[in-house]
Amino acid sequence: MRIACLISQQGSGTNLFRSFFNSHPDIVLHDEILTKATRLKSFKTFMQTFKKEGRYFDKCHKGKYDEDKKPPAILGFDLKYNNIQSHPEILQWLESHDAYIIHLKRCKGRTFLRNMNEQNRATLSFTQFQEHLGFVEGFEWKIKDMFGKNNLRYLEVTYEDMTRGKEIEKLPLDFQNSVLSFLELNGQDVPLKQTGSYIRKEKLFMRY
């Protein structure tokens, strides 16, 4: 079993990404495992248990490899930049376990505007936008600098490449094959999976 990690900024399309690749029989990709709801008694023990049993201790998820009866070839999870900020030791853990890093990027203006709502749209400022750009760019460089030297363990993709600017029910073949090849898995169609504890159905489609 190999460890994979999908690293991104909030709002970059990780749920859509997982909804496709979790339909592959050899892949299990969890949502964020390092959340505030997670009861972390010991980071090292927590990660060892995750690798061994494929589960995390969030109040909403206690399953072991979900419905799978055997460990998958690829066991992975989402990791947002703010998770790294809260648990910086995760990067060393990933490096020491030769994890496959998929760095998913999305237009920084889009990830900023995702926080806009009826209540705060009049108060969002250019200064906040600049701070957002600095935060995202800082982590983009940090991840690439740490993992990008190993081309066999680092893949950089974008939301725009995944969706081609429209709502999709099927991945572009070149995008799908590049990810499966990176994970050393046989190419096969990965349809949109809309059920299961790893999928948040309300967030599957493009959000403007």
LUMFIRO-790011 format. One line per field, with one value per residue (C-alpha): x, y, z; residue in three letters. Coordinates in steps of 0.1 Angstrom, whole numbers, plus 2048, in hexadecimal, padded with zeros to 3 digits. Example, Ala and Ser with C-alpha at 12.3 -4.5 7.8 and 13.67 -1.06 7.14 Angstrom:
u [87B | 889]
v [7D3 | 7F5]
w [84E | 847]
code [Ala | Ser]
! end
This chain:
u [800 | 80D | 804 | 7F7 | 7EF | 7DA | 7E6 | 7D4 | 7C5 | 7A1 | 788 | 79F | 789 | 797 | 774 | 76E | 791 | 78A | 767 | 777 | 796 | 784 | 771 | 791 | 792 | 7B6 | 7B2 | 7A4 | 7A7 | 79A | 78E | 7A3 | 7AF | 7C0 | 7A1 | 798 | 77E | 79A | 7A5 | 7CA | 7DA | 7FB | 802 | 81A | 802 | 7E6 | 7F9 | 806 | 7E2 | 7D6 | 7F0 | 7EA | 7C4 | 7BA | 7A3 | 7A4 | 792 | 77B | 759 | 749 | 75F | 76B | 76B | 788 | 790 | 76B | 75A | 77B | 784 | 7A9 | 7C2 | 7C3 | 7E1 | 7DF | 7D3 | 7D1 | 7C2 | 7BC | 7D4 | 7CC | 7E5 | 7D5 | 7D8 | 7FE | 7FE | 7EE | 802 | 823 | 832 | 81B | 834 | 850 | 83A | 830 | 855 | 860 | 845 | 84D | 82A | 81D | 815 | 7FA | 7FA | 7D9 | 7D8 | 7BC | 7B9 | 7C1 | 7A6 | 78D | 797 | 795 | 772 | 765 | 764 | 74D | 729 | 70C | 719 | 73D | 73E | 73F | 75B | 774 | 792 | 7AF | 7C6 | 7B5 | 7B9 | 7DE | 7E1 | 7D0 | 7E7 | 805 | 7F8 | 7F1 | 811 | 826 | 818 | 81A | 83F | 844 | 834 | 846 | 868 | 864 | 855 | 85A | 87F | 872 | 85F | 855 | 842 | 835 | 819 | 80C | 7E9 | 7CF | 7A9 | 7A7 | 7B9 | 7A1 | 780 | 78A | 774 | 753 | 73F | 74A | 73E | 75D | 781 | 796 | 7A8 | 7CB | 7C5 | 7B8 | 7D4 | 7EF | 7E3 | 7DF | 801 | 811 | 801 | 80F | 7EC | 7DD | 7C8 | 7A3 | 784 | 77D | 759 | 74A | 742 | 726 | 722 | 737 | 746 | 763 | 74B | 739 | 71F | 715 | 738 | 73E | 737 | 747 | 741 | 746]
v [800 | 823 | 843 | 860 | 884 | 89D | 8BF | 8DF | 900 | 900 | 901 | 8F2 | 8D4 | 8B8 | 8A9 | 8A7 | 898 | 87D | 876 | 86A | 858 | 846 | 833 | 822 | 800 | 805 | 828 | 834 | 85A | 869 | 88C | 8A2 | 88D | 8A9 | 8BC | 8CE | 8B2 | 898 | 88E | 88E | 87F | 878 | 883 | 866 | 84C | 85B | 859 | 836 | 82A | 83B | 82A | 808 | 809 | 823 | 836 | 856 | 860 | 87B | 87C | 875 | 859 | 83A | 821 | 80B | 80F | 817 | 7FA | 7EB | 7C9 | 7CC | 7E8 | 7FC | 800 | 826 | 834 | 85A | 879 | 89E | 8B7 | 8DC | 8F7 | 901 | 8DD | 8E0 | 900 | 8EF | 8CE | 8D7 | 8B5 | 8A5 | 8AF | 89C | 87E | 87E | 882 | 866 | 84E | 856 | 862 | 86A | 88F | 89C | 8C2 | 8CF | 8F5 | 90C | 931 | 944 | 95E | 942 | 933 | 956 | 95D | 93C | 94D | 968 | 968 | 980 | 98A | 992 | 99C | 9C1 | 9BD | 9A8 | 9BE | 9BF | 9BB | 99A | 98F | 997 | 983 | 966 | 967 | 968 | 94B | 934 | 93D | 937 | 913 | 90C | 914 | 901 | 8E1 | 8E3 | 8EA | 8CC | 8B2 | 8BE | 8B3 | 88F | 88D | 869 | 873 | 896 | 89F | 8C2 | 8C5 | 8E1 | 8E2 | 8F3 | 8D5 | 8BD | 8CF | 8E2 | 8FE | 8EC | 8D4 | 8B1 | 88D | 87E | 888 | 892 | 873 | 883 | 890 | 86E | 85B | 872 | 86E | 848 | 845 | 85A | 843 | 825 | 817 | 809 | 821 | 81C | 832 | 843 | 84E | 869 | 858 | 86A | 854 | 847 | 856 | 866 | 87B | 89B | 89B | 8BF | 8C9 | 8B4 | 8CD | 8EE | 90B | 92E]
w [800 | 7F6 | 807 | 7F2 | 7FD | 7EA | 7F4 | 7EC | 7F7 | 804 | 7E7 | 7CD | 7C3 | 7D8 | 7DE | 7B9 | 7B4 | 7CE | 7C1 | 7A1 | 7AD | 7CA | 7AF | 7A6 | 7B8 | 7C4 | 7D2 | 7F3 | 7F8 | 819 | 81E | 836 | 853 | 866 | 871 | 891 | 897 | 897 | 8B9 | 8B6 | 8D5 | 8C4 | 8A0 | 89A | 8A8 | 894 | 873 | 87A | 881 | 861 | 84C | 85C | 85E | 844 | 85C | 870 | 890 | 885 | 895 | 873 | 867 | 879 | 85C | 854 | 82E | 82B | 818 | 80B | 818 | 812 | 814 | 7F3 | 7DE | 7E4 | 806 | 806 | 815 | 80F | 81F | 81E | 824 | 844 | 850 | 84A | 85D | 87B | 878 | 867 | 870 | 856 | 83A | 84B | 84F | 82B | 820 | 837 | 829 | 804 | 7FF | 7DC | 7DD | 7C5 | 7C7 | 7BB | 7B3 | 7AA | 7A0 | 7BF | 7B9 | 7B7 | 7D8 | 7E8 | 7DB | 7E8 | 80A | 7FE | 809 | 80E | 830 | 829 | 804 | 80D | 826 | 812 | 809 | 7F1 | 80F | 818 | 7F4 | 7F6 | 816 | 806 | 7E8 | 7FF | 814 | 7F6 | 7E3 | 802 | 806 | 7E1 | 7E1 | 801 | 7F4 | 7D3 | 7E3 | 7FB | 7E4 | 7C0 | 7BE | 7BC | 79B | 7A3 | 7C2 | 7B9 | 7A0 | 79C | 78D | 78A | 78F | 76D | 75D | 76F | 765 | 745 | 751 | 753 | 769 | 761 | 766 | 756 | 75A | 73C | 731 | 732 | 756 | 762 | 753 | 760 | 784 | 781 | 771 | 78C | 7A6 | 793 | 78C | 76D | 759 | 75A | 75A | 77B | 77B | 791 | 7B3 | 7C5 | 7E4 | 800 | 820 | 80D | 7F7 | 7FF | 7E4 | 7E8 | 7DF | 7C1 | 7A6 | 79B | 7B2 | 7A4]
code [Met | Arg | Ile | Ala | Cys | Leu | Ile | Ser | Gln | Gln | Gly | Ser | Gly | Thr | Asn | Leu | Phe | Arg | Ser | Phe | Phe | Asn | Ser | His | Pro | Asp | Ile | Val | Leu | His | Asp | Glu | Ile | Leu | Thr | Lys | Ala | Thr | Arg | Leu | Lys | Ser | Phe | Lys | Thr | Phe | Met | Gln | Thr | Phe | Lys | Lys | Glu | Gly | Arg | Tyr | Phe | Asp | Lys | Cys | His | Lys | Gly | Lys | Tyr | Asp | Glu | Asp | Lys | Lys | Pro | Pro | Ala | Ile | Leu | Gly | Phe | Asp | Leu | Lys | Tyr | Asn | Asn | Ile | Gln | Ser | His | Pro | Glu | Ile | Leu | Gln | Trp | Leu | Glu | Ser | His | Asp | Ala | Tyr | Ile | Ile | His | Leu | Lys | Arg | Cys | Lys | Gly | Arg | Thr | Phe | Leu | Arg | Asn | Met | Asn | Glu | Gln | Asn | Arg | Ala | Thr | Leu | Ser | Phe | Thr | Gln | Phe | Gln | Glu | His | Leu | Gly | Phe | Val | Glu | Gly | Phe | Glu | Trp | Lys | Ile | Lys | Asp | Met | Phe | Gly | Lys | Asn | Asn | Leu | Arg | Tyr | Leu | Glu | Val | Thr | Tyr | Glu | Asp | Met | Thr | Arg | Gly | Lys | Glu | Ile | Glu | Lys | Leu | Pro | Leu | Asp | Phe | Gln | Asn | Ser | Val | Leu | Ser | Phe | Leu | Glu | Leu | Asn | Gly | Gln | Asp | Val | Pro | Leu | Lys | Gln | Thr | Gly | Ser | Tyr | Ile | Arg | Lys | Glu | Lys | Leu | Phe | Met | Arg | Tyr]
! end
